[in-house]
Amino acid sequence: MAEAGAAATTALGRLIEEYLAACRARGLAIRTVREAYRYPLVEVFLPFCAEEGIEEPGQVTKRMLDRLTTRLLDEGGKKGALSKFTVASYVRAINAFLSWARREGEVADGVKAQAPKLPRRLLDVLSRDEIDKLEDAAKTERDKLIVRVLADAGIRVTELTSLRTTDLLERDRRAYLRVLGKGDKQRDVPIMPQLGRRLRRHVERGRPRGTTSDRIFVGLRRSRRTGDHEPLTRSGVDQLIRLLGEEASLERRVHPHLLRHSFATWALTRGMNPIQLAQIMGHSSLAMIQNVYAHLTPQDVYMALERVNRAGD
């Protein structure tokens, strides 16, 4: 495909830049705009349009979009072959742009890329026993709490690293974490009282002496750059969870998002309302919850039905 830089000087390229600015103005995180929207549009869509001689938004057609999807499936991208899931993610980004451009009167009705049909992908999860093994493998209370918060609150790793000491709340003897999620949306995530007490002790007495950061989870060693105990990073937590998985001999790749999926599955099999679960996890729709349901076994569904029937007796 042609280079994106040249294509970005066209009317179509300028419209895409306006769309990306609109995404940011809507409150989407910089990382989300960059990875989920900018790359597919600027590095995939625009170069293909340049090859096709398309410079104006009104020149985009459904047939041209079908050729793009076919090219991605058959030939891949800059770095080689692409999975159907990756191609589908590119198509979603392109269609989101086209939908916005249609509302702006820039493209014709019905101009939409066709996504490849995807096989149903089942999510891997950890059992509660395996999560206990992860916590047991941790050497410090900080690391044990990181495992427990990810597994028992279902929050994202970036939400965990952003937690501040003032985000540990108590109302009516119930504990909550005030989480800043995607799109800078706040939500209060309930946690069990015991976990709340452990976090309170960690905040008051467990963090390294002399730290000036107000984050709940900070590095155990002082930074050579600043001389302070800096907040943990996403990559730091990723590495910690991976090493704990190896230490616990779980014989699979363990990562923070796996704990989030495991929490969702555990909550559903225990009978939690999917709408409540979506609120706890910070989802604006039930799409992810429906994906989680995909790997529940018939036995899980039967047991859930039994609990419903017992509740009605």
Buried (B, 14 or more C-beta within 10 A) or exposed (E): BEEBEEBBEBBBBEBBEBBBEBBBEEEBBEEBBBEBBBBBBBBBBBBBBBBBEBBEBBBBBEEBBEBBBEBBBEEBBEEEEBEBEBBBBBBBBBBBBBBBBBEEEBBBEEBBBEBBEEEEEEBBBBEEEBBBBBBEBBEEEBBBBBBBBBBBBBBBBBBBBBBBBEBBBEEEEEBBBBBBBBEEEEBBBBBEEEBBEBBBEBBEEBBBEEBEBBBBBBBEEBEEEEEBBBBBEBEBBBEBBBBBBEBBEBEEEBBBEBBBBBBBBBBBBEEBEBEEBBBBBBBEEBEBBEBBBEBBEEEBEEBBEEEEEEEEE
